[in-house]
Amino acid sequence: MALILYLQPHKRITLKEYLTLAEIQEDLRGGDLTCVKLVSHYLQNIESNQHLNAFVEVYADEAREAAIAVDEKITNGTAGRLAGLVIGLKDVLSHKGHGLQAGSQILKNYQAPFNATAVQRLLDEDAIVIGRQNCDEFAMGSSNENSSFGPVLNAADPTKVPGGSSGGSAVAVQAGLCHASLGSDTGGSVRQPAAFCGVIGVKPSYGRISRYGLIAYASSFDCIGPITKSVADAALLIEIMAGADNFDSTVSVNEVPAYSRNLEWSGKARIGYIRESVESEAIAPDIRQQTSDLLNRLRAEGHEVTPVEIPLVDSLLPTYYILTTAEASSNLSRFDGVRYGHRSAEASDLESLYKKTRTEAFGNEVRRRILLGTFVLSANYYDAYYTKAQRVRRLVQEETSRFFEQFDFLISPVTPTTAFTIGEKTEDPLQMYLADIFTVQANVVGNPAVAVPNGSDENGMPIGIQIMAPYFGELKMLAFAQYLTELNRKSAAILNTNH
């Protein structure tokens, strides 16, 4: 699909780089900035960075109209908490009247009939949606190479992948194409691209944010999460999106804390870190070094930092892929060419309609996972695979709960390597799946986790560090993530001064 922008000829707008929404809103209140200028700035950036392929559709005229309306609200003193936030949506989130394809041709020309709850809550607070963002087909992938719209390129090095499946969402924030993005995380799909692109990515606790309006991949794993430049913005977005929803029976009715107003960290944390993350030769040397350096800084700050072994760690990936493919097999059965989306022109009867439509329109990775899921759910193998994986999932949940009785956080790298070259792992699905080794645990057990930048490798590619917290422990996790980013910033400043 060609990316078409409806830009009017005008003088190029250059704005300073804003780290937080609070900085944007300060300039909006001071009259130094308008939402119209912001939107025009981001549209210019999108136009000049089309080669990154981060967006599959840009709502240029609509975003301008929304900007005018929000500017009026700011003048009248009636603007919402997200006034000035220009955000992009991963192509799995329902946005009424707009295209929704999950990066797949099986939903070609489909338009969303309603707003996802998370999207509606952002719109209610005057966020401006600038477009929908490229992603791995049906959120299945770790590199954003599985999209039917073509791969997304990493802005730090266009020969590298941005991570997946929310690759377009991460690159859009990385390259300044919007201020924040909304992605989905089933096994690391927000955190891994955030790490590859040097931005913040949060996977909330399962049930913290309603999944209503999110195209399902694996329903007991899927979470909606923000990708931002700052922890403060991520905290605010989660605070606004979270909470009870009559449209989702799995969402929690627990009160939503004021995350954005409680980002001051105090006291000393009890931190466990995965021993293999700083010892295993399978982890890239620069990542091992950066992780080790951070842990040493935390020790120097007086925190309790302890190496730990994660029980059943060898079972995490098999458990994750057995259960998610099984759920995908069930969830994706609705895409059959009968009611909406692509319908094969070669079909001669109902059976051939199903077969030909799905064969023509699903990509290789989606077909692979549907077949794997159908296999593990088949009568002869159900107990051997699916039932056993559910039992292991329960054991992992119990072990994780025991871990958090002793520790406040589990820290690890987000990924075993930095962003790899496009095409490097496409012929070896197993190597691609191993990119999720550190991120899947949070989805298997339902706990929250955040990826924050932790320096870069010798080639300048970003490295991420992951903080996992107890179930519904976002309040302390986000405060510690803010503390960690400030600690890293101070260390980087000292290093630069010494050089």
N, C-alpha and C positions, 0 to 999 in steps of 0.2 A: 504494500500500500504506500502510495506516495504521500509524503507529509506536506500538507498545503497550509500555508500561513496567509492570512489576509491582512497584511501590514500596509498601512497607509504611508506614503512617502513623508518623512519628517526627519528632523535633525536627530542624530543618534543621541540617546540619553545614557549618560555615564553616572552610576551611583557608587557610593562606597560599599564595601562588603559588610553586610550585617551578620553578626554571629547569632544574635537572638531576636526574637519577636519584640521583646521589651525595647531594644534599641530602635527598631523600626517605629514602634508606637510613640516613642519619645520624639522622634523627628516629625511624625505625623501631627502630633499635638502642637509641636513648635512651629508648624507651618513650613518647615524646610523640605517637606516631602508630601506627596499625595499618592493614593493608591493607584491612580491613573498612571503616574510616572513609574511606579513599581511594576505594574503589569507590562507597560511598554518596554521597560528594561529587560524583564524576563523573556518577553516575546522576541526581542532582538537577540538575546543570548541563545534562545532555541533555534532561531533562524541561522545563526552563525555556527551552530554546533549540530546541524542536522546529521552530519556524518556519524555521530555517536549513536544515533537510532534509539534514543531514550524514550521518545514519545511515538505512539501510533496515531494519535489524533490530538490536535491542539484546538482549544476553544477560544480563539483569539477575540472575535467580536463579543462573545458572551462574557469573557473575562473583563473586557473593557467596560461593558455595561455594568457589570457587578461592581467594578472599581468606582465608577461614578456614583453608584448608589451608596457604597460604603463611605466614600468621601463626604457625602451629604449627611450621613448618620454621624460621622465624626464631628462635623460642624455643629450639628444639632445636639450633640451629647448623648446620642442614643445607640452608639455603636456597641457591638458585642465584644466579648473578650478576645476574639481572634481577628479583630479588624486589622488589616494590614498583612495578614498571613496569606500568601499565594502558595497554593498546595497542588500537587499532582496526585492522581489516584492510579494505583496498580490496576491493570486491566482484568481484575477479578472482582472488583467492587461495583455494585449496582449504583448507577447514577441516572436518575430518571430522565428518559428522553435522549440518552446518549448511547453510543455504541458500547457493547460489552461482549468480548470474544475470548477472554482468557488466553490470549495469544494463539488461538486456534482458528482454523478455517471451518470447523464444524459449526461455529456460531457466526458465520459470515452474515453481515447485514442485520444481526440481531440488535435490538434496542432495549435497554432496561426499562421495565414498566414502573419501577419504584426506586426510592433511595434506600440504600443500606442504612441501618440505624446509625452506624459510626459516621457515615457521610452526612446524614441528616443533622446530626448533633454538631458537626463542624459548620455546616451551612447556617444553622440557627445562631451561631456565634459570629457570623459574618466572615468566615473564611472564603477565599476566592479560589475556585477550582479552575486551573489553567489547562488541564488536559488529562488524557489517560495514557498510562506508561507501559512500555513494552515489558514482557515477562516470559519466562519459560512457559510452554504450553501447559495449561491447567496447573501451573505452579510446580511442575515436575522437572527439577533440574537444579544444578549447582553452578551454572556458568552463563545462563541466559543465551545459550546457543540453540535451545530447542524451540524457540518461538517461530511461528509460521511467518512472522514479519521480519525475520533475519536476526542475527546476533546484535546485542548491544556492545559497544566498545567502552573500555575503561578510559576515562578522561586523563588519568595520570600517564597512561601509555596505551594508545589505541590498538596495539598488537595484542593486548592482554584482555582477558575476560573481566567483567565487572562483578562476577559472582551471580548466584541465582537463588531462588527464582525471581526475586524482586530487583533484578539488575538495573532495569530502566529507572526504577524509583530511586535507587542509590546514586546512580550516575547523574540524575537530574539535580540532586542536592549537591553532589560533589562538584559539578560543573557550573553551578549557579543558574540553572534553568528554572528553578522555583526555590522557595525558601525551605519547604519541607515536603515530604511525600508520605503517603499511606501505603503500606505493603501488607503482605500476609506471611506468616511463619508457620510452616508445618514440621520442619526439621532443621531450621536454621535459615530460612529464606529471607528473613529481614536482617539477621545478625551477620551472616556470612558475606553478603554483598556490602553491608556497611563496613565490615573489616577490610575488604578488598578495595574499597573506595575512600577510606579514611574519614568516615562520618559515624554518627551515633545511630544505633539500631536497637529497638527494645521489643522483646517478646513478653507480653504480660502473662500473668497466670491464666491458665485455661478457665474460661468463664468470667473473666474480669470485664471483657468487652464483648458485646453481642456480635454473633456471627451472622445475624440476619442480613441478607443481601450480599454475602460473600459466596462466590461460587465454590462449592465444596470440592476438596481433593480428598482429605481424610478427616472426617467430621470430629473424631475424638482427639485430634492433634492440632487442627487449624486454629490459628490465633491472628487477629488483626493487630498490627503494631506500627508505630511511627518511625520514620527515618529523618533525622534532623542534623543540624550543625552543633547543637548544644543540648545538654541534659535538661536544662530548664525548659526548652520548648517541647521536648519529648514528654516531660512530666506534665506540662499543661495540656497537651493533646490527649494523653491517657486519662487525665482527670476529667476532661470534657466528654470523652467518648464512653467512659466506663459507666457501669450501673445497670440496674434492672431494666428488662425489656420484655414486654408481653409477647413479642414475636419470637423469642428464643428461650426455650424451656431450660437450656443448659447454662444460661448466664446467671451469675451470682446476684443475690439481692442484698448482699453486704453493703454497708455504707461505703462510699468512695472517699478516701482521705484527700485532703488538700495537698497533693503531692508537690505542686509547684511552689507552695509557700513553706515547705519543710525540707529544703535542700541543704540546710546547714548540718554538717556532720560533726558530732562530738563524741569523745570517748575513744576507746581502743577496740578494734574489731578482732574477733577470733576467725582467722582465715585458714582454710584448707586449700592446698593446691595439688593438682594432679602431678604426681612425681614424674610420670613419663613425659610431661610437657616440657621439662627442662633437662631430661636425661636421655630420652629416646633418640636414636640416630635417624628415626623416620621423620622427625620434626626438623624443618629447615633450620640451619644453624643461627641465622639472624633472629628468627622467632624465639628459639631457645634462649639466646642471649638477652633479647629485649624483655622476655618474661622473667628471667632470672634477675635482671637489673631492677625491674619493678618490685619484685618480691623483696629484694634487699633494701630498697627504699622504704617499703612498708615496715620492714623490721626496724630500720633506723628510726622510724617515726613512732616506734613503741608498740606496734600491733603484734599480736601473736600469729605467727606464720608457720604452718605445719605441713610437711609433705604427707599425702594420703594415697592409699590405693583405693580405687573405685571397684567394689565387688561387681561381678558380672559385666565388667566393661567390655569384654569380648563378645557379649551377647547383645549389646545395645543396638548395633547396626542391623544384625539379622532380625531382631525383634521389631525394630522400627520398620524395616522394609517389608516384612511379612504382613504386619498389621496395616500399614498405610496402603499397600497395593491391594489388599483385600477390601479395604473401605473404598478405594478408588474404583475397583471393579464394580462395586454396587452403585456408587454415586454417579459414575459416568454412563451407566446403562440408560439414563434418561436421554442422552444425546444420540438419537436414532434416525433423524431425518423425517420423522412423522409430523411433529408439531411445529418445529421452528428450526432455523439454521439451514445448513447445507443439506440438500437432498440429491442423491445420485440420479443422473439422467439415464443411467444404464440399467436401472432396476426393472425387473419383469414381474415380480411378485413381492409379497411382504418380506419373505425371508431374504431375498436378494437385495431388497431395499435396505434392510438393516446391515447386511454384510458389506455391500458396496459403498454405502454412505459412510460407514465408520472406517472402512479401509482407505477410502479416498481422502477423508478430511482429518483423521487423526494422524499425528506425526509418529515417528518411530519410537520415541521414548514413552509416549502415552500408550501406544499399542503394547509395548513391552510390559509396562506396569499393569495394564488391564489383564494381560494374559497370565502374568505371575499371580495376580490377585485371584483370578478365576481358578487357577490351579490349586492354590492353597485352600480355597473354599470348597473344592470338589469333594464329593462324598468319601473317596478313598484316602484323601490326604488331610481332611479337616482337622482331625485330632492330632495328627503327626506334626502339623505346622501351626495352624491358626490357634487351636486350643492351647498348645504348648507355649506359643508366643504370648498369649494373654496371661498365662501363669508367670512367665518370666517378667512381663511388664509389672505385675503385682509385686514380685520380689524386688525389682529395681525400685519401685515406689517405696517399699518398706525400708530398703537399705538407705535410700536418699533421706527419708524422714529421720532415720537414726543418725545419719551424718549431721543433719541440721539441729539435732539435740546438743551436739558438741561445738558446732561452728556457726558463725553468722553467715559466711559466704563461702562458696566454692569458686576458686579462680583458675582459669586455664586460658591458653590461647583460644581464639575463635576458630582458627584454621591451622592445619599442619604446615601449610605453605602460604606464600603470598600469591597474588593473582597470577595464574598460569597463562601460557600463550593460547590464543584462540586455535581450536582444532587439536590441541595437544592430547586431550583425553577423550575425545568423542568416540574413538574406536574401542575404548576400554571402559565400559560402564562401571566396573568394579572400582577402578581407580577414581572415577568421578564420584562414586558413592562415598569413598573414604574421605572426601573433603568435608563430610558432615560429622566426622568422628567425635568432635567436641561439642557440637550443637544439639545433637538429637536427644540427649538425656533430658533436657528441659522439656521437650515435647512429649517424650515417653511418660514422664512423671507429672507434667502439668505445671511445673514451677516457672517463675519468672526469671528472665535472664536479659542482660544488656551487654552490647558490644560497644566498647569505646576505643578510640585510637590509642596506639601504644608505639609511636615512632614509625620507622620505615626500614626497609632492608637496604643493602648496598646499592641497589638499583633505583632507590627512591620510591619503591612501591609500599603502600601503607601496610602496617601490621595492626591487628586488633587484639584486645584482651577482653575476656568474657567474665562477667560476674553473675553467678547464679545465686538465688536467695531462696528462703523457704516459701512454701505455697502462700500466696497473698502477702509476700514480704516486699512489695514494690516500694513502700515508703522508705524503708532503710536502704534498700538496694539503690534507689535513685539518688539518695543523699550521698551514699558512698561513691557512686559513679561520678557525681559532681566533684567530690573531694579528690578522687583519683585523677580526673582531668586537670584539676588545678595543680595537683602534685606533679604531674607530667609536664605541665606548662612551666612550672618553676624550675624543674630539672633541665628542661630544654633551654631556658633562658640562661641558666648558670653555664651550661655547656657552650652556648654561643658566645658568652662573655669570655670564657677561658680560651676560646679559639680566636 
